[in-house]
């Protein structure tokens, strides 16, 4: 089944989403790039074994999620730095202050919540998020509602 997959097309189609998912874990551009690249190496290696039993995107996000969790477990939590009050514009020229805050807030969430909200922000169907995480769809719906509530509260605390 996997012989019909073009890795370059897959990479180009999913790179940004995989990067953003990794970014939600680490809130650091260089580390997120490294995690995303390593995730795509795993995708490349696993592509011949992909049986097409799930959507290719679901499979890629599952690989990325598992890889990020393994890396975090290995390093047992990289120290988180507080977001600076003024972000140097040259570091993130294409992101608004709100997006920076959102990534910061997401990085403070428990690992499972980071996975769920990051996938939700990528417009992944809740049924696919359930497949990726192993939770029921009903549980995913409840978790997304609670996570969004926490994030809204954080924004209020920052005056947004």
Secondary structure as UniProt FT lines:
FT   HELIX           2..4
FT   HELIX           7..26
FT   HELIX           29..46
FT   HELIX           47..49
FT   HELIX           56..75
FT   TURN            89..91
FT   TURN            93..94
FT   HELIX           97..108
FT   HELIX           111..121
FT   TURN            122..123
FT   HELIX           126..133
FT   HELIX           137..157
FT   TURN            158..159
//
